[in-house]
Amino acid sequence: MIFWKSGYVYTKKDVFDGLTTEKKPTSQIFSKDFSMTFLDENIALLTYQSYEIDRTGNSFNQAIRSSIWQLSATDKWQLRFHQGTLMPA
């Protein structure tokens, strides 16, 4: 499940279907302040901030994001959970 900053909850199928019909965004999305904490040897918590920049150079649409990743039996990291929380302007 993915909890979007808008408050909507999406399934893996929702995300896949959306990516196959996705339109190119009108502005670039940036990210910063990455932090990773291992919850155990095969599970990691990643946190960071995302934002966009308007034509005057000011950031907007800022969100705090967190995701949980799990190392699979085939040594590939897989996203298990993601949440985006909109930050106050």
C-alpha distances in whole Angstrom, upper triangle without the diagonal:
4,7,10,13,14,12,10,7,6,5,7,10,10,9,12,14,14,15,18,19,19,22,23,23,26,26,25,22,23,21,23,24,21,21,20,20,20,19,21,22,19,16,17,15,16,17,18,20,19,22,24,28,30,34,35,33,31,28,25,22,21,18,17,14,13,11,11,13,14,17,18,21,22,22,19,16,13,10,7,6,7,9,12,15,18,21,24,26
4,6,10,11,10,8,6,5,6,8,11,9,8,12,14,13,14,17,18,17,20,21,20,23,22,21,18,19,18,20,21,19,19,19,19,20,19,22,23,20,17,16,14,14,14,16,16,16,18,20,24,27,30,32,30,28,24,22,18,18,14,14,11,10,9,11,13,15,18,19,23,23,23,20,16,13,10,9,6,5,6,8,11,14,18,21,23
4,7,8,6,6,5,6,9,11,14,12,11,15,16,15,16,19,20,18,21,21,20,22,22,21,18,19,18,20,20,19,19,19,20,21,20,23,25,22,19,18,15,15,14,15,15,15,17,19,23,25,29,30,28,26,22,20,16,15,12,12,10,10,10,12,15,18,21,22,26,27,26,23,19,16,13,12,8,6,4,6,8,11,15,18,20
4,5,5,5,6,8,11,13,15,12,11,15,16,13,15,18,18,16,18,18,16,19,18,18,15,17,16,18,19,18,19,20,21,23,23,25,27,25,21,20,17,16,14,14,13,12,14,16,20,22,25,27,25,23,19,16,13,13,10,11,9,11,11,14,17,20,23,24,28,28,27,24,21,18,14,14,11,8,6,5,7,9,13,15,17
4,5,7,9,11,15,16,18,15,14,18,19,16,17,21,20,18,19,19,16,18,17,17,14,15,15,17,18,18,19,20,22,24,24,27,29,26,23,21,18,16,14,13,12,11,12,14,17,19,23,24,22,20,16,13,10,9,7,8,8,11,13,16,19,22,25,27,31,31,30,27,23,21,17,17,13,10,7,4,4,5,9,12,14
4,6,9,11,15,17,18,15,14,18,18,16,17,21,20,17,18,19,17,18,18,18,16,18,18,20,21,21,23,24,25,27,27,30,32,30,26,24,21,20,18,17,15,14,14,15,19,20,23,25,24,21,18,14,11,12,10,12,12,14,16,19,22,25,28,30,33,34,33,29,26,23,20,19,16,13,10,8,8,7,11,13,14
4,7,10,13,16,18,15,15,19,19,17,19,22,21,19,21,22,20,22,21,22,19,20,20,22,22,22,23,24,25,26,25,29,31,28,25,23,20,20,18,18,17,16,17,19,22,23,27,28,27,24,21,18,14,14,12,13,13,14,15,18,21,24,27,29,32,33,32,29,26,23,19,18,14,12,9,8,8,9,12,14,17
4,7,10,13,14,11,12,15,15,14,16,19,18,17,19,21,19,21,21,22,19,21,21,23,24,24,24,25,26,27,26,29,31,28,25,24,21,20,19,19,19,17,19,20,23,25,28,30,29,26,23,20,16,17,14,15,14,15,16,18,21,23,27,27,31,31,31,28,25,21,18,17,14,12,10,10,11,12,16,18,20
4,7,10,12,9,10,14,14,13,16,18,18,18,20,22,21,23,23,23,21,22,22,24,25,23,24,23,24,25,24,26,28,25,22,21,19,19,19,19,19,18,20,22,26,27,31,32,31,29,25,22,18,19,16,16,14,14,14,16,18,20,24,24,28,28,28,25,22,19,15,14,11,10,9,10,12,14,18,20,23
4,7,8,6,7,10,11,10,12,15,15,15,18,20,19,22,23,22,20,22,21,24,25,23,24,24,25,25,24,26,27,24,22,21,19,19,19,20,20,19,21,22,26,27,31,33,31,29,26,23,20,20,17,17,15,15,14,15,17,19,22,22,25,26,26,23,20,17,13,12,11,10,10,12,14,16,20,23,25
4,5,5,6,9,10,11,12,15,16,16,19,21,21,25,25,25,22,24,23,26,27,25,25,24,25,25,23,25,26,23,20,21,19,20,20,22,22,21,23,25,29,30,34,36,34,32,29,26,23,23,20,20,17,16,14,15,16,17,20,20,23,23,24,20,18,15,12,11,10,11,12,14,17,20,23,26,28
4,5,5,6,9,10,11,13,15,15,19,20,21,24,25,24,22,23,23,25,26,24,24,23,24,24,23,24,25,21,19,19,19,19,20,21,22,21,23,25,29,31,34,36,34,33,29,27,24,24,21,21,17,17,14,14,14,15,18,17,20,20,21,17,16,12,10,10,10,11,13,16,19,21,25,28,30
4,5,5,6,8,10,11,13,14,18,20,21,24,25,25,23,25,25,28,29,27,28,27,28,27,27,28,28,25,23,23,23,22,24,24,25,24,25,26,30,32,34,37,36,34,31,29,25,26,23,24,21,20,18,18,18,19,21,20,23,22,23,20,19,15,14,14,14,14,16,18,21,23,27,30,31
4,6,5,6,9,10,11,12,15,18,18,22,23,22,21,23,23,26,28,26,27,27,28,28,27,29,30,26,24,24,23,22,23,23,23,21,23,24,27,29,32,34,33,32,28,26,22,23,21,22,19,19,17,19,19,21,23,22,25,25,26,22,21,17,15,15,14,14,15,16,19,20,24,27,28
4,5,5,6,9,10,10,13,15,16,19,20,19,18,20,20,23,25,23,24,24,25,26,26,27,28,24,22,21,20,19,20,20,20,18,20,21,25,26,29,32,30,29,26,24,20,21,19,19,16,17,15,16,17,19,21,21,24,23,23,20,18,15,12,13,12,12,13,14,18,19,23,25,27
4,5,5,6,9,10,14,15,17,21,22,21,20,22,22,25,27,25,26,25,27,27,27,28,28,25,23,23,22,21,22,23,23,21,23,23,27,28,31,34,32,31,28,26,23,24,22,22,19,20,17,18,18,19,21,20,23,22,22,19,18,15,13,14,15,14,17,18,21,23,26,29,30
4,6,5,7,9,12,15,17,20,22,22,21,24,24,28,30,28,29,29,31,31,31,32,32,28,27,26,26,25,25,25,25,23,24,24,27,29,31,34,33,32,29,27,24,25,23,24,22,22,20,22,21,23,25,24,26,25,26,23,21,18,17,18,18,17,19,19,22,24,27,30,31
4,5,5,6,9,12,13,16,18,18,17,20,21,25,27,26,28,27,29,30,30,32,32,29,27,26,25,23,23,23,22,20,21,21,24,25,27,30,29,28,26,23,20,22,20,22,19,20,19,21,21,23,25,25,28,27,27,23,22,19,17,18,17,16,17,17,20,21,24,27,27
4,5,5,9,10,12,16,17,17,16,19,20,23,26,24,26,26,28,29,29,31,31,27,26,25,24,22,22,22,22,19,20,20,23,24,27,30,28,28,25,23,20,22,20,22,19,20,19,20,20,22,23,23,26,25,25,21,20,17,16,18,17,16,17,17,21,21,25,27,28
4,6,9,11,14,17,19,19,19,22,23,27,29,28,30,29,32,32,32,34,33,30,28,28,27,25,26,26,25,23,23,23,26,27,29,32,31,31,28,26,24,25,24,25,23,24,22,24,23,24,26,25,28,26,26,23,22,19,18,20,20,19,21,21,24,25,28,31,31
4,7,10,12,15,18,18,19,22,24,27,30,29,31,31,34,34,35,36,36,33,31,30,29,27,27,26,26,23,23,22,25,25,27,30,30,29,27,25,22,24,24,26,24,25,24,26,25,27,29,28,31,30,30,26,25,23,21,23,22,21,22,21,24,24,28,30,30
4,7,9,12,14,15,15,18,20,24,27,26,28,29,31,32,33,35,35,32,30,28,27,25,25,23,22,19,19,18,21,22,23,27,26,26,23,21,19,21,20,23,21,22,22,24,24,26,28,28,31,29,29,25,24,22,20,22,21,19,20,19,21,21,24,27,27
4,6,9,12,13,14,18,20,24,27,27,29,30,33,34,35,37,37,34,32,31,29,27,26,24,23,19,18,17,19,19,21,24,24,24,22,20,18,21,21,23,22,24,24,27,27,29,31,31,34,32,32,28,27,25,23,25,24,21,22,20,23,22,24,26,26
4,6,9,10,11,15,18,22,25,25,28,29,32,33,35,37,37,34,32,30,28,25,25,23,21,17,16,14,16,17,18,21,21,21,19,18,17,19,20,22,21,24,23,26,26,29,30,31,34,32,32,28,26,25,23,25,24,22,22,20,22,21,24,26,25
4,6,7,9,12,15,19,22,23,26,27,30,32,34,36,36,33,31,29,27,24,23,20,18,14,13,11,13,13,15,18,17,18,16,15,13,16,17,19,19,22,22,25,26,29,30,32,35,33,32,28,26,25,23,25,23,20,20,18,19,18,20,22,21
4,7,10,13,16,20,24,24,28,29,33,35,36,39,39,37,34,32,30,26,25,22,19,16,13,10,11,11,12,15,15,16,15,14,13,16,18,21,21,24,25,28,29,32,34,35,38,37,36,32,30,28,26,28,26,23,22,20,21,19,21,22,20
4,7,10,13,17,20,21,25,27,30,33,34,37,37,35,32,30,27,24,22,19,16,13,10,7,8,8,10,13,12,13,11,11,11,13,15,18,19,22,23,27,27,31,32,34,37,36,34,31,28,27,25,27,25,22,21,18,19,17,18,20,18
4,7,10,14,17,18,22,24,27,30,31,34,34,32,30,27,25,21,20,16,14,10,9,6,8,9,11,14,12,13,11,11,11,13,14,17,17,20,21,24,25,28,29,31,35,33,31,28,25,25,23,25,24,20,20,17,19,17,18,20,18
4,7,11,14,15,18,20,24,26,28,30,31,29,26,23,21,18,16,13,10,7,6,5,8,11,13,15,13,13,10,10,9,10,11,13,13,16,17,21,21,25,27,29,32,31,29,26,23,22,20,22,20,17,16,14,15,14,15,17,16
4,7,11,12,15,18,21,24,26,29,29,27,25,22,20,16,14,10,8,6,5,6,8,12,14,16,12,12,9,11,10,9,11,12,12,15,17,20,21,24,26,28,32,31,28,25,22,22,20,22,20,17,17,14,15,14,15,17,16
4,7,8,12,14,18,20,23,25,26,24,22,18,16,12,10,7,5,4,6,9,11,15,18,18,15,14,11,12,12,9,9,10,10,12,14,17,18,22,23,26,29,29,26,23,20,20,18,20,18,15,15,12,14,14,14,17,17
4,6,9,12,16,19,21,24,25,24,21,18,15,12,9,6,5,7,9,11,13,17,19,20,16,15,12,14,14,11,11,10,10,12,14,17,18,22,24,27,30,29,26,24,21,21,19,21,19,16,16,14,15,15,14,17,17
4,6,10,13,17,19,22,23,22,20,16,14,10,8,5,6,9,11,15,16,20,23,22,19,18,15,16,16,12,12,10,10,12,14,16,18,21,23,26,29,29,26,24,21,21,19,21,19,17,16,14,15,16,14,17,18
4,7,10,13,16,19,19,19,16,13,10,7,6,4,7,10,13,16,18,22,25,25,22,20,17,18,18,14,13,10,10,10,11,13,14,17,19,22,26,26,22,20,17,18,16,18,17,14,15,14,15,17,16,19,21
4,7,10,13,15,16,16,14,10,8,6,5,6,10,13,16,20,22,26,29,29,25,24,21,21,20,17,15,12,11,9,11,12,13,16,18,21,24,25,21,20,16,17,16,17,16,14,15,15,16,18,18,21,23
4,7,9,12,12,13,10,7,6,5,6,9,13,15,19,22,25,29,32,32,28,27,24,24,23,20,17,14,12,10,10,10,10,13,14,18,21,21,18,17,13,15,14,15,14,14,15,16,18,20,20,24,26
4,6,9,10,11,9,6,5,7,9,12,15,18,22,26,28,32,35,35,32,30,27,27,25,22,19,16,14,11,11,10,10,12,14,17,20,21,18,17,14,16,15,15,15,15,16,18,19,22,22,25,28
4,5,7,8,6,4,6,9,12,15,19,21,25,28,31,35,38,38,35,33,30,30,28,25,22,19,16,13,12,10,9,10,11,15,17,19,16,15,13,14,14,14,15,16,17,20,21,25,25,28,31
4,7,8,5,5,7,10,13,17,20,23,26,30,33,36,40,40,37,35,32,31,29,26,23,19,17,13,12,9,10,10,12,15,17,19,17,17,14,15,14,13,14,15,17,20,21,25,25,29,31
4,6,5,7,10,13,16,20,23,26,30,33,36,39,43,43,40,38,35,35,32,29,26,23,20,17,15,11,11,10,10,13,15,17,15,16,13,15,15,14,16,18,20,23,25,28,29,32,35
4,6,8,11,14,17,21,24,27,30,34,36,40,43,44,40,39,36,36,34,31,28,24,22,18,16,13,11,9,8,11,13,15,12,13,12,14,15,15,17,19,22,25,27,30,31,34,37
4,7,10,13,17,20,23,25,29,32,35,39,42,43,39,38,35,34,32,30,26,23,20,17,14,10,8,6,5,8,10,12,9,10,9,10,12,12,14,17,20,23,25,29,30,34,36
4,7,10,13,17,20,22,26,29,32,36,39,40,37,35,32,31,29,26,23,20,17,13,10,7,6,5,6,10,12,14,12,12,9,10,10,9,11,13,16,19,22,25,26,30,32
4,6,10,13,17,19,23,26,29,33,36,36,33,32,28,28,26,23,20,17,14,10,8,6,5,7,8,12,15,16,14,13,9,10,10,10,11,12,14,17,19,22,23,27,29
4,7,10,14,16,20,23,26,30,33,34,31,29,25,25,23,20,16,13,10,7,6,5,6,9,12,15,18,20,17,15,12,12,10,10,9,10,11,13,16,19,20,23,26
4,7,10,13,16,20,23,26,30,30,27,25,22,22,20,17,14,11,8,6,5,6,8,11,13,17,20,21,18,16,12,12,10,11,10,9,11,12,14,17,17,21,23
4,7,10,14,17,20,24,27,27,24,22,19,19,17,14,11,7,6,4,7,9,11,15,17,20,24,24,22,19,16,15,13,14,12,10,10,10,11,14,14,18,20
4,7,10,14,17,20,23,24,20,19,15,15,14,11,9,6,5,7,9,12,14,18,20,23,26,27,24,21,18,18,15,16,14,11,11,10,11,12,12,16,17
4,7,11,13,17,20,20,17,15,12,12,10,7,6,5,6,9,12,15,17,21,23,26,30,30,27,24,21,20,17,19,16,13,11,9,9,10,9,13,14
4,7,10,14,17,18,15,13,10,9,8,6,5,7,7,11,13,17,18,22,24,27,30,30,28,24,21,20,18,19,17,13,12,9,10,9,10,13,13
4,7,10,13,14,12,10,6,6,5,4,6,9,11,14,17,20,22,26,28,30,34,33,31,28,25,24,21,23,20,16,15,11,12,10,10,12,11
4,7,10,11,9,8,5,5,6,7,10,13,14,18,20,23,25,28,30,33,36,35,33,30,27,26,23,25,23,19,18,14,15,12,12,14,12
4,7,8,6,5,4,6,8,10,13,16,17,21,23,27,28,32,34,36,40,38,36,33,30,29,27,29,27,23,21,18,18,15,15,15,13
4,5,5,5,6,7,10,12,15,19,20,24,26,30,31,35,37,39,43,42,39,36,33,33,30,32,29,26,24,20,20,17,16,16,13
4,5,7,9,11,14,16,19,22,24,28,30,33,34,38,40,42,46,44,42,39,36,35,33,35,33,29,27,24,24,21,20,20,17
4,6,9,11,14,16,20,22,25,28,31,34,36,39,41,44,47,46,44,40,38,37,35,37,34,30,29,25,24,21,20,19,16
4,7,10,13,14,17,20,22,25,28,31,33,36,38,41,44,43,40,37,35,34,32,34,32,28,26,23,22,19,18,18,15
4,7,10,11,15,17,20,23,26,30,31,35,37,40,43,43,40,37,34,34,31,33,30,26,24,20,19,16,15,14,11
4,7,7,11,14,16,20,22,26,28,32,34,36,40,39,37,34,31,30,27,29,26,22,20,17,16,13,11,12,9
4,5,9,12,15,19,21,25,27,31,33,36,39,39,37,33,30,29,26,27,24,21,18,14,13,10,9,10,7
4,7,10,12,16,19,22,25,28,31,33,37,36,34,31,28,26,23,24,21,17,15,11,10,7,8,9,8
4,7,10,13,16,20,22,26,29,31,35,35,33,29,26,25,22,23,20,16,13,10,9,6,5,8,8
4,6,10,13,17,19,23,26,28,32,32,30,27,23,22,19,19,16,12,10,6,5,4,5,9,10
4,7,10,14,17,20,23,26,30,30,28,25,21,20,17,17,14,11,8,6,5,6,7,10,12
4,7,11,13,17,20,22,26,26,24,21,18,16,13,14,11,7,6,4,6,9,10,14,16
4,7,10,14,17,19,23,24,22,19,15,14,11,11,8,6,5,7,9,12,13,17,19
4,6,10,13,16,19,20,18,16,12,10,7,7,5,4,6,9,12,15,17,20,23
4,7,10,13,16,18,16,14,10,9,6,6,5,7,9,12,15,18,20,24,26
4,7,9,13,14,12,10,6,5,5,6,7,9,12,15,18,21,23,27,29
4,6,10,11,9,8,5,5,7,7,10,12,16,19,22,25,27,30,33
4,7,8,6,6,4,6,9,10,13,16,19,22,25,28,30,34,36
4,5,5,5,6,7,10,11,14,17,21,24,27,30,32,36,38
4,6,7,10,11,14,14,18,21,25,28,31,34,36,40,42
4,6,9,10,14,16,19,22,25,28,31,34,36,40,42
4,7,9,13,15,18,20,24,26,30,33,34,38,40
4,6,10,12,15,17,21,23,27,29,31,35,37
4,7,9,12,14,17,20,23,26,28,32,33
4,6,9,11,15,18,21,24,26,30,32
4,6,7,11,14,17,20,23,27,29
4,7,11,14,17,21,23,27,29
4,7,11,14,17,19,23,26
4,7,10,13,16,20,22
4,7,10,13,16,19
4,7,9,13,15
4,6,10,12
4,7,9
4,6
4
